[in-house]
């Protein structure tokens, strides 16, 4: 199913995907850069706080990397940004669970503390909600391109208004 063929370039859902990916990506890049400025070791577990959370070189690098990917998705926009939001959101939630289990152990190489875990869960949930907005629900309006793609027979009987037609 190629939904990008059915979503107009200027569709309003693209703005939700684009702005959410850009804003969260920008925050992650800034967090990562601030983490690098602390001159903490790559796998140090005694780093200073950055934006209320602990950090080290590895976490800073991952933050910049995932932030850059989200910003790239925001530049591309559309379904790419939506899919990246969902995918990276899932990774953040998985990271939260894994690092929750590693908090008090010797394998906490990203220097996570409970604030980092909560942040990971919240960012993951936010990315998933923004990525799924307008794509995943049982009550999509009949002019929604995702509904039309999933119900091609019914879409024939519900023509799009002229303003909603793809360019």
C-alpha positions, 0 to 999 in steps of 0.5 A, a space after each residue: 500500500 503506497 499511501 504517499 501517492 494518495 496524500 496531497 503534498 499540502 495536506 494538513 496532516 503533513 504539517 502535524 507530522 513535519 512540525 512534531 518531528 522537527 520540534 522533538 528533533 531540535 530538542 534532541 539535537 540541543 540536548 545532545 550538543 549540551 551533553 557534549 559540552 560537559 566533557 564527560 566520558 563516552 560511557 561515564 556514569 557520573 556525568 552532570 545534568 543537562 536539561 534536568 537529565 543525566 548524560 554522557 558522550 554515548 547518550 549525547 551522540 544518540 540524541 544528536 543522531 536521532 534528532 538529526 533523523 527527525 529533522 531530516 524527516 521534517 524536511 521531507 515531510 508527509 508520510 516519511 515524517 509520519 513513519 519516522 515519528 512512529 518508528 523512533 517513538 517505538 524505539 524511545 519506548 523500548 529504550 525506556 523499558 530497557 534502561 528502566 531494567 538497567 538503572 541500578 546495574 553495572 550495564 547502565 552505559 547511557 547513564 540513565 536515571 529515572 528522569 531519563 526513563 520518564 523522558 524516554 517514555 514521554 517522547 516516545 509516546 508523543 512521537 507515536 501519537 503525532 505520527 499516527 495522527 490522522 492515520 490510525 483510528 476507527 473513525 477517519 472522515 471519508 475525505 481522509 486519504 488513508 480511509 480512501 485507500 483502505 476502502 476503495 469501493 466506498 470511496 467511489 461513492 464518496 467523491 472528494 470535494 474539489 479543494 481536496 483533490 491531489 494536485 
